[in-house]
Amino acid sequence: MYILGISAFYHDSAAALIKDGEIIAAAQEERFTRKKHDSDFPQHAIDYCLSEAGIGPQDLDYVGFYDKPLMKFERLLETYLAYAPRGFLSFCKAMPLWLRQKLHLPREMDRGLGGKYRKRFVFPDHHESHAASAFFPSPFDEAAILTIDGVGEWATATCGVGRGNRITITHELRFPHSLGLLYSAFTYYCGFKVNSGEYKLMGLAPYGEPIYADKIREQLLDLKEDGSFRMDMRCFNYCQGLTMTSRKFHDLFGAPPRRAESELTQFYMDIAASIQEVTEDIVLRMARHVHRETKLPNLVLAGGVALNCVANGRVLREGPFENIWIQPAAGDAGGALGTALLIWYQLLDNPRETGQIDSQKASLLGPRFSNEQIREFLDAVGAHYDFIENEPELLGRVTQLMTEEKIIGWFNGRMEFGPRALGARSIIGDARSEKMQSVMNLKIKFRESFRPFAPCVLREHVHTYFKMREQEDSPYMLLVANLQEDKRHKLNGELSELKGVDRLLKVKRSVVPAITHVDYSARVQTVDAERHGRFYRLMKDFYDKTGCPVIVNTSFNVRGEPIVCEPEHAYRCFMNTNMDALVLGDVLLLKTDQPDAKEHECHECDEYLAEFALD
């Protein structure tokens, strides 16, 4: 039985396909259209999922959409009426899309499936889809569930229990009181883009001090012990306006919102640190409440706030749960997968079996490309390359380049589902390099120099480098842990004269400086042989050469674009940045061998992105 799940029209549209409970394929629309966070109907993602299974729309047994659009429309209308006439401009901006498209979901899905699907459409609750995406792929037969995001229909956070093939939602926090929207308001205030800049805010926080945390708790929130809260809505503008924060908010902190791309002063770093501390506090309170209610040892998480890996790390270390599992596509994209699984298990009452590892297949659920497809493209563009079918030889050449501080574009196997690059569409380098972070940020990623890079570590060595349990699993880069003390360098007053980003870039903080953030934290991905195959063998070869089981891993893209999907995307990114080498399957390209290679500076980023967006 084939079941297709769809998420669309709000943020990160996606499609996911399962067959008899097994996840067959899942992908975000942005990877195909090259439009970051594409919210249009996921036509390309649906077409890919069907082609991966070798079926057509007529072969589908169920199709589900990840929320209830009529209930969401009800919330929208009630909110506008409550704030009228102040929300008139926002109302006028929102209504055309709702009246043209969002209120006609069966028609839109029927059109997207070519009119060939004649069976039932299913519309679960938004947070039910999140909960299903968290529990059903997890390795737990029984677990507490916590979902936290901006807003679904009315709920902004829910908790409950998953047992066997069923989930039960028991409590919810309702709009407009929302941890996701609170964090997004501070994202906006610090000059970053809402729904995509939250990662930047989290990365900025360690440069500041949480000196405004008490002000947030006391003047913006009425926070309870169980993690529920009410917000002072006079300080926020998202219910009725086109901005996130109000004049009262700006007066409270004594400054206007930062202009995008302007200087990041210590004030905004302290603001970021403050809201991050408050967010962690709220998530911990919620987790402890869920544990008191359920008495269960396992917790699963989903919703956009579950991508806050710093908070996740604290829940694992300080919370009462023995184990936690987080949906890799925790945001709206993951709702497509949750919908399909919810139909299979809960609606159809099929049995569910669990194993030692999850059923997400390392979240490597996207398109793959053969060596023939890769070489056909490279030959067409006149690229110079070596085709190396012997894997040990290929991996040996790549790891040798890494030891020479070269930066490698790594494209292998199926593309990742979710926002993280997990070793299939990655840019990798030597974590021991002192210059790697600044070079990758400014000459490869074309992004802010303060942004940290994540480490990949061989799982059998995770506890020797990071404050984690022996063989602890973190395959989806959703947990932050601190570096072990013996891997840090002792600093003798070097930081006293430095502030802000200089504290990171001008001081060698550890034996793996390229992945060590200013507070000695790192967003850890563990790599093991069973899940990661060739990527594991690459890292093992690097470890055998260097004695270091850690490498740098960042997503294969530049600022403002989605992670690459196809060989063409990877090649163009390689040629338009200062990457040194590119691996596409069994093909190795060196930048110095390419006839039209040139050095790129940061100011060329805008021109490149404009060209790339035309595809």
C-alpha positions, -999 to +999 in steps of 0.1 A: +000+000+000+014+034-011+007+065+010+018+100+000+021+129+025+023+165+014+032+198+032+027+230+013+019+267+012+035+279+045+072+270+048+094+243+033+069+225+011+077+188+008+064+153-001+070+119+014+061+084+002+058+052+023+050+017+012+035-006+038+050+015+066+085+017+050+098+051+041+106+051+004+113+087-005+110+122+009+123+156-003+117+193+000+105+213-030+133+239-026+160+213-037+144+210-072+133+246-078+164+262-062+141+286-043+151+285-006+122+275+017+100+272-013+064+272-001+046+265-034+028+232-041+056+205-041+051+193-076+087+184-082+090+166-048+058+146-055+071+136-090+104+125-075+087+104-048+065+086-073+094+080-097+116+066-069+089+040-063+082+035-100+045+042-097+020+068-109-007+088-090-033+061-098-013+036-078-016+056-045-039+043-019-040+074+003-029+110+000-026+132+032-020+169+038-002+179+070-028+201+085-064+213+084-066+244+062-101+254+072-092+254+109-061+275+101-083+299+081-107+302+111-077+312+133-066+337+108-101+353+106-106+354+143-073+370+149-079+397+123-113+404+138-099+406+173-073+432+162-095+451+136-090+475+121-052+475+129-046+443+109-062+455+076-030+457+056-019+422+067-054+409+060-054+423+025-020+407+018-030+372+031-065+369+017-058+366-021-036+335-016-061+319+007-091+325-016-072+315-047-053+284-034-051+275+003-089+270+007-090+246-022-066+220-012-084+189-027-085+208-061-048+217-058-037+182-049-059+167-076-042+190-102-008+181-089-016+144-093-027+149-128-063+141-120-053+104-118-058+099-081-095+091-073-094+080-037-095+097-003-076+128+009-068+129+046-063+161+067-048+154+101-041+181+127-008+200+122+008+190+155-006+155+151+015+153+119+046+166+138+040+141+166+037+112+141+069+123+124+087+122+158+073+090+172+067+065+144+102+066+129+118+065+163+134+034+178+111+035+208+080+013+213+068+038+239+078+075+244+067+109+256+060+133+227+068+171+226+061+193+196+070+230+195+068+254+166+054+287+155+017+278+150-004+251+134-041+255+133-043+269+169-017+249+188+018+262+191+031+234+213+017+200+223+026+170+244+014+135+246+024+098+245+032+073+217+027+036+223+030+010+196+011+022+166-008+051+182-001+086+194-023+106+219-020+143+223-030+153+259-020+190+263-015+220+241-004+257+242-025+279+219-018+309+196-008+337+200+014+325+228+042+306+210+078+298+217+085+296+180+071+330+173+088+345+204+122+332+190+113+345+155+105+379+170+140+382+184+153+368+151+136+397+134+148+422+160+184+411+155+182+418+118+178+382+105+151+369+082+122+351+100+118+314+092+154+311+080+175+333+103+168+315+135+200+294+130+220+326+128+205+338+161+214+306+178+249+307+164+253+344+175+242+337+211+275+324+225+292+357+216+269+376+240+259+375+277+223+368+287+219+401+305+184+407+292+170+372+301+153+383+333+138+413+315+123+389+289+110+366+316+095+394+337+082+418+312+075+399+280+063+366+296+042+351+323+060+318+325+048+288+345+067+259+360+053+235+334+067+256+305+034+271+295+033+309+293+015+339+281+031+367+262+025+404+266+010+409+231+014+447+233+051+441+226+045+420+194+030+428+161+026+395+143-011+391+149-021+423+132+009+437+113+037+430+088+065+430+114+072+408+144+078+434+171+062+466+182+073+500+194+067+489+230+092+460+224+118+484+210+113+509+239+117+480+264+152+472+251+161+507+242+170+503+205+152+497+172+155+465+152+189+460+136+190+467+099+199+436+079+236+433+069+245+462+093+272+458+120+265+432+147+272+451+179+276+436+214+240+447+222+225+424+196+248+396+207+236+400+242+200+400+230+206+367+211+222+352+242+193+362+263+165+348+242+185+316+237+187+312+275+150+318+279+142+294+251+163+267+267+147+273+300+112+269+285+120+238+266+135+222+297+104+231+318+082+215+291+103+184+290+103+180+328+065+185+328+060+158+301+082+134+321+062+141+353+030+134+334+042+103+315+069+087+337+085+074+305+123+071+299+121+082+262+112+115+246+107+123+209+107+159+196+094+177+164+083+211+153+106+239+142+119+247+177+132+211+179+159+223+154+173+244+183+201+219+189+215+238+219+182+234+237+181+197+226+215+191+241+205+205+274+173+184+275+195+153+270+221+163+296+199+180+322+164+166+315+150+136+332+148+114+300+173+086+294+170+089+256+157+114+231+150+112+194+144+142+172+128+141+137+156+153+113+131+173+092+115+187+124+099+217+107+070+218+083+087+195+057+087+167+082+049+171+085+046+154+051+063+123+064+043+124+097+011+125+077+019+094+057+030+075+088-001+086+108-024+072+080-006+039+079-004+033+117-032+052+134-059+055+107-054+020+092-043+004+125-013-015+111+012-031+135+045-013+142+078-029+150+109-011+164+146-020+162+178-008+178+180+021+153+153+043+139+135+037+106+145+071+090+173+055+070+198+082+081+173+106+064+190+098+031+157+098+013+162+121-017+174+116-053+206+097-063+226+098-095+246+071-113+282+075-125+268+075-160+245+104-153+273+123-136+299+117-164+273+126-191+268+160-175+305+167-169+314+157-205+287+181-218+302+211-199+338+202-208+349+194-172+382+177-165+380+148-141+394+115-130+370+085-129+382+063-100+362+031-096+385+017-069+370+031-037+401+029-015+421+048-041+393+075-044+390+079-006+428+080-002+431+108-027+403+128-010+417+124+025+452+133+013+437+166-001+420+172+033+453+168+052+467+195+029+439+218+041+419+216+009+382+221+009+361+193-007+326+193-021+312+158-013+283+145-034+274+109-029+243+087-028+208+099-018+202+135-008+193+143+028+157+150+038+157+179+063+178+211+067+211+195+076+238+181+053+246+147+067+274+134+045+256+131+012+256+168+000+284+182+022+314+205+021+341+189+042+376+198+055+402+192+082+389+201+116+425+206+128+430+236+105+432+270+121+421+288+090+393+265+079+364+283+096+371+318+082+380+304+047+349+283+045+326+311+057+340+339+035+353+322+004+331+291+001+298+298+019+299+336+013+283+342+048+289+358+081+322+350+097+307+343+131+288+313+118+301+280+134+307+248+115+296+214+127+318+184+133+313+148+120+329+123+144+333+086+141+307+073+166+331+050+183+352+081+192+324+106+201+330+104+239+367+110+236+362+144+219+328+155+232+310+154+265+287+126+254+281+090+264+302+063+248+288+053+214+260+079+219+240+084+187+236+118+171+233+110+134+212+140+125+233+169+138+205+179+163+224+179+196+250+203+208+277+191+232+308+207+247+344+197+238+362+175+263+386+194+286+417+176+273+409+186+237+409+223+246+438+247+247+445+266+279+441+303+273+464+327+292+447+360+289+444+359+251+407+368+253+410+398+275+416+422+246+392+406+222+355+409+217+328+395+195+339+374+165+376+380+172+373+359+203+367+329+179+388+337+149+420+350+165+425+324+192+431+287+187+408+272+212+412+235+208+429+207+188+400+209+164+396+247+161+375+246+129+345+231+147+350+246+182+325+275+189+334+304+211+319+286+241+336+253+233+303+238+220+298+219+188+267+206+169+277+170+167+270+144+140+280+109+147+289+087+117+287+049+118+292+022+092+257+009+092+240+042+083+266+061+064+285+036+043+311+054+021+311+085+042+321+065+072+348+048+052+361+082+041+363+094+077+379+061+088+406+066+061+412+102+074+415+089+109+440+062+099+461+089+082+459+116+109+447+100+142+418+125+142+383+111+140+367+145+135+362+165+103+343+197+093+309+192+077+288+220+063+260+219+038+268+219+001+255+253-008+263+290-006+244+316+014+209+322+002+205+289-018+192+255-009+215+225-005+225+211-039+204+182-053+218+174-088+253+170-102+248+203-121+240+222-089+271+208-073+294+215-102+282+251-105+286+257-068+322+242-071+331+264-100+316+296-085+334+293-051+369+287-040+364+250-033+395+230-041+380+197-052+347+180-060+337+144-056+306+133-075+301+096-070+333+079-083+345+111-101+371+135-087+376+170-100+404+194-090+398+231-094+433+236-108+425+212-136+394+231-148+401+253-179+378+282-167+386+281-130+392+315-112+395+329-077+363+342-063+358+370-038+329+375-015+314+404-035+308+380-064+282+361-043+253+383-054+261+379-090+264+341-086+231+338-067+212+358-093+226+335-120+218+304-100+182+315-093+174+314-130+176+276-131 
